């Protein structure tokens, strides 16, 4: 009989707690909260602090139509290829804080790799690797270019300055609609001009003001 009374009392107490709003709180766990963390590889970036490796011997205002750098853009591509297995799609060249430097871009089936390399010393100033976006671009790269038969950057710069006098800013070497071109940017004071040079013949293809 004592057990029956105890059970009855327990039932009554439980009902009282429910009526008084003192029932224990239950927190639901959403599927998102219980899902395992994403396994997508994060973007990686390594950049050296400017120092001796980032310093350049060639002045910012040097005449680049007659300057030969210790590290060529082909050397820069070779350096990038040692760190990343992919196909070259572009090389650019501009002043990076304390030195003239190349930035090489390589693609694999699912990643993009960029490396900035000192043109005087060959030192790697910075490296970046990230996942390629969608939209049909991922997959085997189709806009790669061969390095043979390409005129020297100094010749492309001279051709661009002859066509659009001013101060050289930067160039980029890439394939555009199957044609390998240098796109040379010239500062004309109040305006920047992009001059497109055929990277094999040296002919001026277009001047974009």
Secondary structure as UniProt FT lines:
FT   HELIX           2..19
FT   TURN            20..21
FT   HELIX           31..34
FT   STRAND          44..47
FT   HELIX           52..54
FT   TURN            60..61
FT   TURN            64..65
FT   HELIX           73..83
FT   STRAND          87..96
FT   TURN            97..98
FT   STRAND          99..107
FT   STRAND          111..118
FT   TURN            119..121
FT   STRAND          124..131
FT   TURN            135..136
FT   TURN            148..149
FT   HELIX           153..163
FT   STRAND          167..176
FT   TURN            177..178
FT   STRAND          179..187
FT   STRAND          192..198
FT   TURN            199..201
FT   STRAND          204..208
//
